[in-house]
Amino acid sequence: MQRFNLTILKQFWAIAKSYWSSDEKWRVRGLLLLVILLSFGYTGLSVLLNNKRGELISALPAHDEARF
């Protein structure tokens, strides 16, 4: 089984090319940038909350009130 099919990529690009190079290309690129930034922000916040939750859960069995 072939994992990467180049013809599917060519078909996708044939359809998407007109959208990315249309008169609205700056709006499209801005929306793509917004989606990427929001994804990075969500991932960063998830990592931060996961670390905080890990500290909280580790403090419970250790009976460390100050850390809790």
Gaussian input, Z-matrix of N, CA and C with variables (Angstrom, degrees):
# hf/3-21g

backbone

0 1
 N
 C     1     B1
 C     2     B2     1     A1
 N     3     B3     2     A2     1     D1
 C     4     B4     3     A3     2     D2
 C     5     B5     4     A4     3     D3
 N     6     B6     5     A5     4     D4
 C     7     B7     6     A6     5     D5
 C     8     B8     7     A7     6     D6
 N     9     B9     8     A8     7     D7
 C    10    B10     9     A9     8     D8
 C    11    B11    10    A10     9     D9
 N    12    B12    11    A11    10    D10
 C    13    B13    12    A12    11    D11
 C    14    B14    13    A13    12    D12
 N    15    B15    14    A14    13    D13
 C    16    B16    15    A15    14    D14
 C    17    B17    16    A16    15    D15
 N    18    B18    17    A17    16    D16
 C    19    B19    18    A18    17    D17
 C    20    B20    19    A19    18    D18
 N    21    B21    20    A20    19    D19
 C    22    B22    21    A21    20    D20
 C    23    B23    22    A22    21    D21
 N    24    B24    23    A23    22    D22
 C    25    B25    24    A24    23    D23
 C    26    B26    25    A25    24    D24
 N    27    B27    26    A26    25    D25
 C    28    B28    27    A27    26    D26
 C    29    B29    28    A28    27    D27
 N    30    B30    29    A29    28    D28
 C    31    B31    30    A30    29    D29
 C    32    B32    31    A31    30    D30
 N    33    B33    32    A32    31    D31
 C    34    B34    33    A33    32    D32
 C    35    B35    34    A34    33    D33
 N    36    B36    35    A35    34    D34
 C    37    B37    36    A36    35    D35
 C    38    B38    37    A37    36    D36
 N    39    B39    38    A38    37    D37
 C    40    B40    39    A39    38    D38
 C    41    B41    40    A40    39    D39
 N    42    B42    41    A41    40    D40
 C    43    B43    42    A42    41    D41
 C    44    B44    43    A43    42    D42
 N    45    B45    44    A44    43    D43
 C    46    B46    45    A45    44    D44
 C    47    B47    46    A46    45    D45
 N    48    B48    47    A47    46    D46
 C    49    B49    48    A48    47    D47
 C    50    B50    49    A49    48    D48
 N    51    B51    50    A50    49    D49
 C    52    B52    51    A51    50    D50
 C    53    B53    52    A52    51    D51
 N    54    B54    53    A53    52    D52
 C    55    B55    54    A54    53    D53
 C    56    B56    55    A55    54    D54
 N    57    B57    56    A56    55    D55
 C    58    B58    57    A57    56    D56
 C    59    B59    58    A58    57    D57
 N    60    B60    59    A59    58    D58
 C    61    B61    60    A60    59    D59
 C    62    B62    61    A61    60    D60
 N    63    B63    62    A62    61    D61
 C    64    B64    63    A63    62    D62
 C    65    B65    64    A64    63    D63
 N    66    B66    65    A65    64    D64
 C    67    B67    66    A66    65    D65
 C    68    B68    67    A67    66    D66
 N    69    B69    68    A68    67    D67
 C    70    B70    69    A69    68    D68
 C    71    B71    70    A70    69    D69
 N    72    B72    71    A71    70    D70
 C    73    B73    72    A72    71    D71
 C    74    B74    73    A73    72    D72
 N    75    B75    74    A74    73    D73
 C    76    B76    75    A75    74    D74
 C    77    B77    76    A76    75    D75
 N    78    B78    77    A77    76    D76
 C    79    B79    78    A78    77    D77
 C    80    B80    79    A79    78    D78
 N    81    B81    80    A80    79    D79
 C    82    B82    81    A81    80    D80
 C    83    B83    82    A82    81    D81
 N    84    B84    83    A83    82    D82
 C    85    B85    84    A84    83    D83
 C    86    B86    85    A85    84    D84
 N    87    B87    86    A86    85    D85
 C    88    B88    87    A87    86    D86
 C    89    B89    88    A88    87    D87
 N    90    B90    89    A89    88    D88
 C    91    B91    90    A90    89    D89
 C    92    B92    91    A91    90    D90
 N    93    B93    92    A92    91    D91
 C    94    B94    93    A93    92    D92
 C    95    B95    94    A94    93    D93
 N    96    B96    95    A95    94    D94
 C    97    B97    96    A96    95    D95
 C    98    B98    97    A97    96    D96
 N    99    B99    98    A98    97    D97
 C   100   B100    99    A99    98    D98
 C   101   B101   100   A100    99    D99
 N   102   B102   101   A101   100   D100
 C   103   B103   102   A102   101   D101
 C   104   B104   103   A103   102   D102
 N   105   B105   104   A104   103   D103
 C   106   B106   105   A105   104   D104
 C   107   B107   106   A106   105   D105
 N   108   B108   107   A107   106   D106
 C   109   B109   108   A108   107   D107
 C   110   B110   109   A109   108   D108
 N   111   B111   110   A110   109   D109
 C   112   B112   111   A111   110   D110
 C   113   B113   112   A112   111   D111
 N   114   B114   113   A113   112   D112
 C   115   B115   114   A114   113   D113
 C   116   B116   115   A115   114   D114
 N   117   B117   116   A116   115   D115
 C   118   B118   117   A117   116   D116
 C   119   B119   118   A118   117   D117
 N   120   B120   119   A119   118   D118
 C   121   B121   120   A120   119   D119
 C   122   B122   121   A121   120   D120
 N   123   B123   122   A122   121   D121
 C   124   B124   123   A123   122   D122
 C   125   B125   124   A124   123   D123
 N   126   B126   125   A125   124   D124
 C   127   B127   126   A126   125   D125
 C   128   B128   127   A127   126   D126
 N   129   B129   128   A128   127   D127
 C   130   B130   129   A129   128   D128
 C   131   B131   130   A130   129   D129
 N   132   B132   131   A131   130   D130
 C   133   B133   132   A132   131   D131
 C   134   B134   133   A133   132   D132
 N   135   B135   134   A134   133   D133
 C   136   B136   135   A135   134   D134
 C   137   B137   136   A136   135   D135
 N   138   B138   137   A137   136   D136
 C   139   B139   138   A138   137   D137
 C   140   B140   139   A139   138   D138
 N   141   B141   140   A140   139   D139
 C   142   B142   141   A141   140   D140
 C   143   B143   142   A142   141   D141
 N   144   B144   143   A143   142   D142
 C   145   B145   144   A144   143   D143
 C   146   B146   145   A145   144   D144
 N   147   B147   146   A146   145   D145
 C   148   B148   147   A147   146   D146
 C   149   B149   148   A148   147   D147
 N   150   B150   149   A149   148   D148
 C   151   B151   150   A150   149   D149
 C   152   B152   151   A151   150   D150
 N   153   B153   152   A152   151   D151
 C   154   B154   153   A153   152   D152
 C   155   B155   154   A154   153   D153
 N   156   B156   155   A155   154   D154
 C   157   B157   156   A156   155   D155
 C   158   B158   157   A157   156   D156
 N   159   B159   158   A158   157   D157
 C   160   B160   159   A159   158   D158
 C   161   B161   160   A160   159   D159
 N   162   B162   161   A161   160   D160
 C   163   B163   162   A162   161   D161
 C   164   B164   163   A163   162   D162
 N   165   B165   164   A164   163   D163
 C   166   B166   165   A165   164   D164
 C   167   B167   166   A166   165   D165
 N   168   B168   167   A167   166   D166
 C   169   B169   168   A168   167   D167
 C   170   B170   169   A169   168   D168
 N   171   B171   170   A170   169   D169
 C   172   B172   171   A171   170   D170
 C   173   B173   172   A172   171   D171
 N   174   B174   173   A173   172   D172
 C   175   B175   174   A174   173   D173
 C   176   B176   175   A175   174   D174
 N   177   B177   176   A176   175   D175
 C   178   B178   177   A177   176   D176
 C   179   B179   178   A178   177   D177
 N   180   B180   179   A179   178   D178
 C   181   B181   180   A180   179   D179
 C   182   B182   181   A181   180   D180
 N   183   B183   182   A182   181   D181
 C   184   B184   183   A183   182   D182
 C   185   B185   184   A184   183   D183
 N   186   B186   185   A185   184   D184
 C   187   B187   186   A186   185   D185
 C   188   B188   187   A187   186   D186
 N   189   B189   188   A188   187   D187
 C   190   B190   189   A189   188   D188
 C   191   B191   190   A190   189   D189
 N   192   B192   191   A191   190   D190
 C   193   B193   192   A192   191   D191
 C   194   B194   193   A193   192   D192
 N   195   B195   194   A194   193   D193
 C   196   B196   195   A195   194   D194
 C   197   B197   196   A196   195   D195
 N   198   B198   197   A197   196   D196
 C   199   B199   198   A198   197   D197
 C   200   B200   199   A199   198   D198
 N   201   B201   200   A200   199   D199
 C   202   B202   201   A201   200   D200
 C   203   B203   202   A202   201   D201

   B1=1.4594
   B2=1.5256
   B3=1.2979
   B4=1.4532
   B5=1.5215
   B6=1.3253
   B7=1.4596
   B8=1.5294
   B9=1.2979
   B10=1.4630
   B11=1.5204
   B12=1.2983
   B13=1.4462
   B14=1.5262
   B15=1.3085
   B16=1.4588
   B17=1.5226
   B18=1.3143
   B19=1.4647
   B20=1.5286
   B21=1.3278
   B22=1.4684
   B23=1.5235
   B24=1.3225
   B25=1.4636
   B26=1.5287
   B27=1.3095
   B28=1.4676
   B29=1.5269
   B30=1.3305
   B31=1.4614
   B32=1.5249
   B33=1.3204
   B34=1.4581
   B35=1.5234
   B36=1.3333
   B37=1.4566
   B38=1.5285
   B39=1.3210
   B40=1.4676
   B41=1.5255
   B42=1.3228
   B43=1.4637
   B44=1.5212
   B45=1.3314
   B46=1.4587
   B47=1.5271
   B48=1.3210
   B49=1.4670
   B50=1.5224
   B51=1.3132
   B52=1.4619
   B53=1.5251
   B54=1.3184
   B55=1.4673
   B56=1.5234
   B57=1.3258
   B58=1.4634
   B59=1.5257
   B60=1.3205
   B61=1.4585
   B62=1.5290
   B63=1.3250
   B64=1.4612
   B65=1.5320
   B66=1.3184
   B67=1.4604
   B68=1.5293
   B69=1.3130
   B70=1.4596
   B71=1.5270
   B72=1.3280
   B73=1.4579
   B74=1.5307
   B75=1.3202
   B76=1.4648
   B77=1.5186
   B78=1.3066
   B79=1.4683
   B80=1.5306
   B81=1.3270
   B82=1.4637
   B83=1.5222
   B84=1.3076
   B85=1.4717
   B86=1.5187
   B87=1.3171
   B88=1.4609
   B89=1.5171
   B90=1.3291
   B91=1.4617
   B92=1.5265
   B93=1.3207
   B94=1.4633
   B95=1.5271
   B96=1.3237
   B97=1.4603
   B98=1.5227
   B99=1.3286
   B100=1.4535
   B101=1.5257
   B102=1.3146
   B103=1.4652
   B104=1.5235
   B105=1.3232
   B106=1.4661
   B107=1.5270
   B108=1.3272
   B109=1.4644
   B110=1.5261
   B111=1.3275
   B112=1.4620
   B113=1.5259
   B114=1.3068
   B115=1.4670
   B116=1.5254
   B117=1.3300
   B118=1.4639
   B119=1.5230
   B120=1.3201
   B121=1.4597
   B122=1.5190
   B123=1.3105
   B124=1.4595
   B125=1.5258
   B126=1.3236
   B127=1.4552
   B128=1.5213
   B129=1.3327
   B130=1.4606
   B131=1.5133
   B132=1.3136
   B133=1.4637
   B134=1.5232
   B135=1.3248
   B136=1.4604
   B137=1.5213
   B138=1.3219
   B139=1.4637
   B140=1.5203
   B141=1.3224
   B142=1.4613
   B143=1.5323
   B144=1.3166
   B145=1.4581
   B146=1.5271
   B147=1.3113
   B148=1.4545
   B149=1.5277
   B150=1.3176
   B151=1.4681
   B152=1.5234
   B153=1.3147
   B154=1.4682
   B155=1.5256
   B156=1.3057
   B157=1.4612
   B158=1.5290
   B159=1.3348
   B160=1.4634
   B161=1.5244
   B162=1.3262
   B163=1.4629
   B164=1.5180
   B165=1.3147
   B166=1.4582
   B167=1.5290
   B168=1.3071
   B169=1.4607
   B170=1.5278
   B171=1.3345
   B172=1.4586
   B173=1.5256
   B174=1.3281
   B175=1.4492
   B176=1.5312
   B177=1.3032
   B178=1.4685
   B179=1.5285
   B180=1.3413
   B181=1.4637
   B182=1.5314
   B183=1.3348
   B184=1.4628
   B185=1.5276
   B186=1.3155
   B187=1.4792
   B188=1.5350
   B189=1.2998
   B190=1.4722
   B191=1.5282
   B192=1.3284
   B193=1.4619
   B194=1.5242
   B195=1.3013
   B196=1.4671
   B197=1.5338
   B198=1.3086
   B199=1.4611
   B200=1.5328
   B201=1.3306
   B202=1.4473
   B203=1.5178
   A1=109.64
   A2=115.19
   A3=120.18
   A4=109.56
   A5=116.86
   A6=121.02
   A7=112.18
   A8=117.03
   A9=120.79
   A10=108.82
   A11=116.16
   A12=121.51
   A13=108.90
   A14=116.83
   A15=122.28
   A16=112.33
   A17=118.32
   A18=119.79
   A19=111.35
   A20=117.17
   A21=119.59
   A22=109.67
   A23=116.97
   A24=120.88
   A25=110.94
   A26=117.59
   A27=121.13
   A28=111.39
   A29=116.80
   A30=120.31
   A31=110.86
   A32=116.35
   A33=119.81
   A34=110.49
   A35=117.37
   A36=120.29
   A37=111.15
   A38=118.25
   A39=121.13
   A40=110.42
   A41=116.71
   A42=120.21
   A43=111.08
   A44=117.06
   A45=121.43
   A46=112.99
   A47=117.85
   A48=121.47
   A49=111.87
   A50=117.10
   A51=120.05
   A52=111.03
   A53=117.17
   A54=120.51
   A55=110.96
   A56=117.35
   A57=121.05
   A58=112.99
   A59=117.41
   A60=119.41
   A61=112.21
   A62=117.24
   A63=120.65
   A64=110.69
   A65=116.40
   A66=121.07
   A67=111.87
   A68=117.19
   A69=121.47
   A70=112.52
   A71=117.61
   A72=119.77
   A73=112.72
   A74=118.87
   A75=119.66
   A76=111.25
   A77=117.18
   A78=120.54
   A79=110.37
   A80=115.67
   A81=121.25
   A82=110.10
   A83=116.69
   A84=120.18
   A85=111.37
   A86=116.56
   A87=120.13
   A88=111.98
   A89=116.71
   A90=120.47
   A91=111.21
   A92=116.93
   A93=120.05
   A94=110.32
   A95=116.74
   A96=120.49
   A97=110.99
   A98=116.87
   A99=121.00
   A100=111.12
   A101=117.36
   A102=121.11
   A103=110.51
   A104=117.27
   A105=120.87
   A106=110.51
   A107=117.51
   A108=120.78
   A109=111.73
   A110=116.61
   A111=119.43
   A112=111.38
   A113=117.37
   A114=120.51
   A115=110.82
   A116=116.79
   A117=119.80
   A118=110.86
   A119=117.21
   A120=120.76
   A121=111.65
   A122=117.06
   A123=121.57
   A124=110.72
   A125=116.68
   A126=120.71
   A127=111.01
   A128=117.00
   A129=120.45
   A130=112.07
   A131=116.95
   A132=120.99
   A133=110.86
   A134=117.50
   A135=120.83
   A136=111.62
   A137=117.23
   A138=121.33
   A139=110.08
   A140=117.40
   A141=121.47
   A142=111.09
   A143=117.59
   A144=120.87
   A145=112.00
   A146=116.95
   A147=120.60
   A148=110.82
   A149=117.03
   A150=120.35
   A151=110.86
   A152=117.60
   A153=121.28
   A154=110.81
   A155=116.56
   A156=120.99
   A157=110.55
   A158=116.72
   A159=120.66
   A160=111.94
   A161=116.74
   A162=120.26
   A163=110.97
   A164=116.55
   A165=121.10
   A166=111.07
   A167=116.37
   A168=120.46
   A169=110.86
   A170=118.63
   A171=121.17
   A172=111.59
   A173=117.71
   A174=121.06
   A175=111.26
   A176=117.88
   A177=120.96
   A178=113.20
   A179=119.66
   A180=117.99
   A181=112.88
   A182=117.37
   A183=120.63
   A184=111.41
   A185=117.59
   A186=123.92
   A187=110.36
   A188=115.81
   A189=121.60
   A190=108.03
   A191=116.38
   A192=120.40
   A193=111.42
   A194=117.82
   A195=120.37
   A196=110.85
   A197=116.23
   A198=120.30
   A199=111.04
   A200=116.20
   A201=120.53
   A202=109.81
   D1=129.03
   D2=-179.53
   D3=-84.25
   D4=124.81
   D5=-175.17
   D6=-79.55
   D7=-37.29
   D8=-176.35
   D9=-118.08
   D10=112.55
   D11=-177.23
   D12=-101.86
   D13=111.65
   D14=-176.67
   D15=-67.24
   D16=-30.61
   D17=-179.34
   D18=-67.57
   D19=-34.32
   D20=177.28
   D21=-66.03
   D22=-40.84
   D23=177.50
   D24=-62.83
   D25=-40.62
   D26=178.13
   D27=-65.21
   D28=-40.02
   D29=177.72
   D30=-65.72
   D31=-42.65
   D32=177.78
   D33=-60.97
   D34=-45.36
   D35=-177.97
   D36=-66.13
   D37=-34.16
   D38=177.97
   D39=-62.02
   D40=-35.97
   D41=178.66
   D42=-79.79
   D43=-44.07
   D44=-173.15
   D45=-77.18
   D46=-24.07
   D47=-176.46
   D48=-58.15
   D49=-42.59
   D50=-178.41
   D51=-67.08
   D52=-32.19
   D53=179.36
   D54=-72.56
   D55=-41.74
   D56=-177.31
   D57=-75.88
   D58=-17.77
   D59=-179.66
   D60=-112.63
   D61=15.75
   D62=-179.46
   D63=-79.95
   D64=-174.14
   D65=179.32
   D66=-67.21
   D67=-21.95
   D68=-179.16
   D69=-94.29
   D70=20.10
   D71=-173.31
   D72=-63.01
   D73=-32.97
   D74=179.81
   D75=-71.95
   D76=-35.01
   D77=175.56
   D78=-66.67
   D79=-41.84
   D80=179.58
   D81=-63.85
   D82=-45.31
   D83=179.68
   D84=-66.17
   D85=-36.62
   D86=176.57
   D87=-64.58
   D88=-41.47
   D89=177.88
   D90=-66.72
   D91=-37.71
   D92=176.85
   D93=-64.79
   D94=-41.98
   D95=177.29
   D96=-62.99
   D97=-39.92
   D98=177.67
   D99=-62.32
   D100=-43.32
   D101=178.70
   D102=-62.84
   D103=-41.56
   D104=179.45
   D105=-65.58
   D106=-44.59
   D107=179.68
   D108=-64.46
   D109=-41.22
   D110=177.64
   D111=-65.72
   D112=-35.64
   D113=177.51
   D114=-65.56
   D115=-43.47
   D116=177.53
   D117=-65.22
   D118=-40.22
   D119=178.31
   D120=-63.57
   D121=-43.34
   D122=178.25
   D123=-62.99
   D124=-43.05
   D125=179.71
   D126=-64.55
   D127=-43.47
   D128=178.54
   D129=-62.81
   D130=-43.08
   D131=178.41
   D132=-65.08
   D133=-38.54
   D134=177.76
   D135=-63.89
   D136=-40.65
   D137=177.93
   D138=-64.78
   D139=-44.83
   D140=179.60
   D141=-60.96
   D142=-47.84
   D143=179.61
   D144=-65.66
   D145=-35.40
   D146=178.05
   D147=-65.71
   D148=-40.10
   D149=177.11
   D150=-64.86
   D151=-43.58
   D152=178.61
   D153=-63.39
   D154=-43.12
   D155=179.18
   D156=-64.22
   D157=-37.94
   D158=177.68
   D159=-64.17
   D160=-40.87
   D161=176.66
   D162=-62.76
   D163=-43.01
   D164=-179.89
   D165=-63.25
   D166=-46.09
   D167=-178.35
   D168=-68.79
   D169=-33.94
   D170=178.13
   D171=-71.61
   D172=-30.25
   D173=-178.95
   D174=-73.05
   D175=-29.22
   D176=-178.33
   D177=-62.10
   D178=-54.61
   D179=-178.88
   D180=-70.14
   D181=-21.56
   D182=-179.83
   D183=-84.63
   D184=-5.41
   D185=-178.14
   D186=53.82
   D187=41.39
   D188=179.12
   D189=-97.21
   D190=97.21
   D191=-175.66
   D192=-68.23
   D193=-37.14
   D194=-178.26
   D195=-64.88
   D196=-41.68
   D197=179.82
   D198=-72.96
   D199=-31.20
   D200=179.81
   D201=-68.34

